[in-house]
Amino acid sequence: MHDIVVARAYVPYAQYPNASMTLMVRGRAGVGTVIRALPAAVEQFDAGLLAEGLRTVEDELAQFVRPIRLVTLLLTAFALTGLLLAALGVFGTMSYTVSQREHEMAVRSALGAGRGDLLRLVLHNGFVITLTGLLPGAVAAVIAAHALRDFLVGVDPADPLTLVVVVTGLALVSLAACYRPARRAATVDPITILRRQ
């Protein structure tokens, strides 16, 4: 991110008077006490002056950050929605893929494959399919994040923690999607499945 240098010049108030000015005050007492005492102090200095619009530095920063925070919350909500849709898509796809192989698993079971063998077979195939989708997706995400580098403040475009969490989460969803139908197919009597074909 490129730093933009803004030229500034400070001039005496006597040369360039303004109808209003901003003062920053630091007090030893609490914030409420300082805010209550400030108008009286200004009036004591000059009865023609009026102190108004008193607020703390925290309030000023909150007013500046509020729109940015709203946009950030909206983007976070969209990102979480996208992640949820991706997880649901992976779950549905893997469930459908495994359910299409019920006949194959019934044949394997009839030929002597145990439940553990069937589960390992399905989970291995599902893991291969998952990696086939996750690796290109992670690379595309890093490239897209680098393209948006100028819009990120205080965030690394290729944040390894975020990538690991998302990839691990989608991999677990995919394996869970494989496990449920595989477990069901492994426990069903193979003769029942073969008769339906």
Protein Blocks (a to p, Z undefined) as FASTA:
>chain_A
ZZdddddddddfklmccfbdcdddddfbdfklmmmmmmmmmmmmomkbccehiacfklmm
mmmmmmmmmmmmmmmmmmmmmmmmmmmmmmmmmmmmmmmmmmmmmmmmmnopafklmmmm
mmmmmmmmmmmmmmmmmmmmmmmmmmmmmmpghiafklfklmmmmmmmmmmmmmmmmmmm
mmmmmmpcfklmmmmZZ
